[in-house]
Amino acid sequence: MDDAIARRNDLAATIEAVTGKGSVSTDPARLALFSQDVWAKGQTALAVVRPETQDAVAALLPVLAAEGVPAFPRGGGMSYTKGYTPDRPGVVVDLTALDRIIEINADDMYVRVEAGCTWDALYRALKPLGLRTPFWGPLSGLSSTIGGGLSQNNAFFGAGLYGPSVDSVLSLSIALADGSLLKTGSAGADGAHPFFRTYGPDLTGLFLSDCGALGFKTEATLRLIPTPEHEAYGSYAFADAASLTKAMSDVARANIASEVFGFDPGLARVRLKRASLAGDAKALAKVVTGQGNLLKGVAEGAKMALAGRSFVGEADYTLHIVVEGRSKAGVAEDFARVEALALKAGAKKIENTIPKVIRANPFTPLNNMLGPEGERWVPVHGIVRHSDAKACWEAIEAVFAARAKAFARHGVETGYLVTTLSTTGFLIEPVFLWPEALFALHEEAVEKSWLDKLPRHAANPEATAVVAEARQAVVEVFTRFGGVHFQIGRSYSFAQTRSAPVRALLDRLKSGLDPHNIINPGVLGLESKL
């Protein structure tokens, strides 16, 4: 027997003694799938383990430490920054079996969920109760897990008012390298309840946005709010990025819109090209049935059907806004303020189809991770101050202009998604599409019925190298503007760019919590110094 195979088999037996029979896989296809993300393939894992309880996760880590085997935590697998892909021989810990909603506490207004629960599952469980978390999911929420989202941080639903996903967290349970389960916030005493985040130093915050560098999230407690009863939607077209940026920042500063997002002409064309007639019909059906009463729903659906896709001009930058609240009059008043700000910045009103469809279909299959011609897709992003948004976007455009010939030669297309985070953050997300062979992850995540419609591309390493170099150049622009990032993973320069006191504290935390350097080593640029 090959030595590598023997080692895998011995390791699998050691792990199964802790996590249970059948919890470990060394199947080559599964190892390959779980060792890649949307953007990159890591070093192939020695094994994939799928614990079914929080205690099993905690018990697993000291066993791996004793074996000298690193552990890489994986949720829904939607990272595009190598957040969990192994950079050395190790074990991928699949946390999706921890998918239970433990407690919905409507009296005390919090919900406890295991880390592998998806945002979609939580949303559906809370909806009949008239409850919601303030931030309630990324666009990938059908597959993305709450634990992964809190490790990576998320933008989108609710973020315009309430900030990103981590701002809705009250408490965490963390499996540490020594096998203990740490509970944070008000839950940090025996028998206590996780209803409040800060009691003494904010230990919860240490384990948010950490990409699992300090410990593995096994449970999270999120704040609840009543589901807003009324909504209003607006869509607007602008002649240029500068006026779109001004409108978005003005709306964000007013703090009255739950979602504020826009597209450049490039991404708008991709979205419209990607949309199928069947998809349009499904979207219309969701809008019709989601409007609260049949007559209103039919009227909304008819307006959308008549508008078709002609409401977006070829050169338009588009802004889409959702306002929500407790009363129809209050929403109408807030929406009037939003619209006045957009029009003052130079907007023209267009049919509000896009925000209606996105709200009616918040968590859709992940077919958007491929282009309309079967191209690979990958974003890069940064969050900057409102006062820096216009100049930062222009600097990224200069990066792309300098590479226009290379992009054309290799079939690389670009676009932008922009959105806001509460009152202070402006997120710019350039996306790249290019002809390239698919990964196993794409085959797994994208609906087969959609895949079957798309052309396939041969391996194209030259084009991928062009994308990789341009992505890095964009990251350097964000760094120049003091930008920050979600899902830092191994793609953004986090530890390397921290001031000396911050870096020293991070190193002490990593070394103290993970002395054997087995908890997602290398992520965030951190390695234990012991």
Phi, psi and omega in degrees: 000136177302141182300321181295319179293318178299319179297318179299316182295319178295318180295318179300317180295320179297317181291316182298334176297338180258318189259355175105150181298136179084002182273353185241137176236137171239019177298126185305320181294320179291320178298318179295314181301314185279358179255013180227157171237194185298331185256319194222156171259129175270188174291135185297130183296153173288328181197159170242126180243138183237084179293152182251354179224159177296321179298324180294322177298313181297319181292331182294320191296314177293333176295316178293323177299318180295330178275350183071030184248119178294154178240132182243116186278135180229132174258246181282348175083020185265011178296148170234024182229022179060038183293333181228000183287129183298134174253011178197166180301131181187188183245132173270127180259108180276113187262013185286346176286342176276074190242017185276143168269108192282318186204128168251109186252093182287336178289316184260000171061052169214160178229135177254128181225150172283159191295333183272000175293137179276157176298324179296315181297320179293316180301315181292326179290325183276331188303314180296341181270358182071028182236159179202155167279152181303300166276129187233017168142154170275170178298335179271020188297347176295326180247328184293136181266159180292319178298317177296319180296322180283335173286322185266330190077146186227153167248159156133255195297119181087350189291335179298325178264316194253001181081183184288180187304320186294340181283353178259007187268137175257323186202156177227154164247128187236127171277119182264165185298334181275002178095359180272158174252115181265130175249135187252171179067213182296345178278002185279028172223151182303128177078004182277169185246148187270054186264351185217139188280318190249117169220096194084200180304145184280083179292332178303315183299332180299329187257009175261143182061021184265000181054028179072024182285335187250342181174168183258122177293130177245338182206148176223145172247126183244149177289149176248151171225158172296140176296125177303139187270343184227148180221153171222148187232140176222142175227141188216149178246144180231155182281337184207169182293326183297316180288324174299314181300316180298315180299315182296317180294320178297318179293318180298317180296331178288340174059048182228002181241134183282328173226133178225108184214154182216166179229148169276171181302325181298311182288326177299318179296320179297315182298317181291322178294325183288327185296131178260162177299320178297319179296319177300317181297317178297318180297316178301317181299318180295320179295316180300314184279347184260010187266001175097322173216153190297316184298315179296319181297317179295320179296316179296316180297321179296318178300317180294317181298320179292323181292329182055222179248013185276000185280348179251121178285160183300328185252012186279140163265129188244144178240138182228134189223140172238129174246136181225158179182184187276334184230150179297320181293319179296318178296318179298319179294315179296320181295323178298323177293317178300312183295323178297320178295318180296314182294323179297329180278359176109017183283155162241139182289139173230170181299134186273042182296315189297309179296328177297314182294317181295321177289325179286333180233066189294324185237100185251163176306153191274042180291340181288355177280005170233152177284171183293343176249026178078016181289153168293154182224137173207136174263174163214152185208166172204159179240126183233172174293154176303321183292345180256353190298312183298311182293324179295315178300317179297323179293323177293320177301323177294322175301315182289322180297323180292342182247014186302319181293318178295320178299314181296320182296325185254008176071031180270125175247153180229160174201179182224138161249132176233144179206170182242157182233105185051220185265353192242342188247138175240113183263127176245122183234093170291143177236150180240139171233136182203153180288120182198152178295151182275156171271167173301327180299319178295318179298327181281320191271328184273140180301137181298321180298330177281316179303321183295341180275347191260146172290157177251149182244149176283164176305137187219066186297331180294316179294320179297324177295323177296317178297315182300316181294320180292321177301315180296323178295324177293318177303320180294327175296312180301320179299320180297328180267011180069027181287160176237172188220149163276178180023068185299315177053229177243019184253331181255147183276090181268289183302324185293337183255004181281152175296162184303315179296321179294314181298321180296319179293317178300317180297320179293320179297312181299313183292323181289321182274337186222064187298335181266002176057049181244356181267098181041057184298142178093337179292146187065003186080020184254139172223142176297139183264358183282000000 
